[in-house]
């Protein structure tokens, strides 16, 4: 799941999906930026990780980055709320420790973005030196920035980082790694989730009404003990449950 700096919607997500630790959760990055409650969102998830380390998994997204957060809101939020950038520094140090991917029963690969032409096996991911700032290129960058598309092979990604890749790439990767599914986030989906490539890849988007104006619903991918899939759709938390956000300066208007 990708919650994208939505504290009250995160609370709503737990109401829909079940409280932790009764329910196991795997979040697929982008906990900060583009909102008013990045600090609260990330620290709640981090506190749950500390309290229930075996019940919640947090993997890294492209916004868990020093460069990106200085442009899209998290840096300014920390400075506004605390009067210094120390909290931002501490959080970005934690970002460097987040894993790049996770597997579920060795059958489902969970990543934030997508595949990389430099990654052929799961072991290739395990050997990446990940405890650092997200680079501008290379396999670590690709895992957080790449996107599936209706193409064959690989193509340049219009985002300016990572690649786009087609069904043939996904089929080959899943077959060679004995995977059933690649689960990822990274792209806004108005319906909350999007299944592609004969159910070999799914995008799960868990931030309802993205940027407080897109009007999209969000989803939770639920797996049973046999890895059977179901999707729970939910909307943004009721307005009365939310506080009044502090004013923040305008941020660049792009959609990832």
C-alpha angles and dihedrals in degrees: 000000000000111000098176107205097314108136098174092043088051088057088049090050091056090050090054099039100033133264122286126275093027087059124041115229136198116190119195104211140268098102094155143045134049096058148053104263108050093129094051093044096051096041093051090052091045091050090051089049091053093046097042106022094167094047103054131043123195118193126186126264131193091263092059086088136108094227097047095045091053089061105036105047116274095096092050092045092055092047092049096047100040105024092236139055095242094105089050090051092049092049094048089051087056090049089062089060097052116108119249096222144000136205129216114215087334088283105085123052115205119198134153101236122004150276131318132217085228094057117073101153139028088249088062088062092048092055095054114114094234104166095097144070114300107268124226093244143003132074097307090054092045094053089058102037110031124106136200117242141174094265139101119254123339132332139176113276115234089217087076093242134069124004141271117240137190140226093272091060092049093046092051094046094048093046095048092047097041092241129154098197146008112216118195143156126197099110129078111244115190092207093049097249140029126203117207142177100026093312093307094118134029133186112213117195117189103174109096120207090010115219086007091278114058095087094217125146122230134225145208119211107219122197126193126209090278093049092250108160132228131165127223113203121206139171133222118294114269113273092240089062092059131080124226108274121230117250114264133186120262115276128203113285107233133128122223 
